Amino acid sequence: MGGTGNMGDRVIIGLILLLILASVASLSMGAIQIPAKNLGSLFLHKMGLTDQAGFSAQEEAVLFGLRMPRLLLGILIGATLSV
């Protein structure tokens, strides 16, 4: 049956989209709220593509010093445990 491979692809794509949504929520929520619209600006600033605009130094420190390492470690551990 040729349709079963297509269903598996849809499940994988759905799970990847769910991971992206959960990641954005995880990076945005906390004691210091970082609006989801500022996340893109923070990433572009960190890569040196834009000047600082629309976010504070505190938001940048919290995102890249605390939340991003925790998120990446959680994804890595989850992927390791799934194998």
Rosetta blueprint (number, residue, H / E / L):
1 M L
2 G L
3 G H
4 T H
5 G H
6 N H
7 M H
8 G H
9 D H
10 R H
11 V H
12 I H
13 I H
14 G H
15 L H
16 I H
17 L H
18 L H
19 L H
20 I H
21 L H
22 A H
23 S H
24 V H
25 A H
26 S H
27 L H
28 S H
29 M L
30 G L
31 A L
32 I L
33 Q L
34 I L
35 P L
36 A H
37 K H
38 N H
39 L H
40 G H
41 S H
42 L H
43 F H
44 L H
45 H H
46 K H
47 M L
48 G L
49 L L
50 T L
51 D L
52 Q L
53 A L
54 G L
55 F L
56 S L
57 A H
58 Q H
59 E H
60 E H
61 A H
62 V H
63 L H
64 F H
65 G H
66 L H
67 R H
68 M H
69 P H
70 R H
71 L H
72 L H
73 L H
74 G H
75 I H
76 L H
77 I H
78 G H
79 A H
80 T H
81 L H
82 S H
83 V L
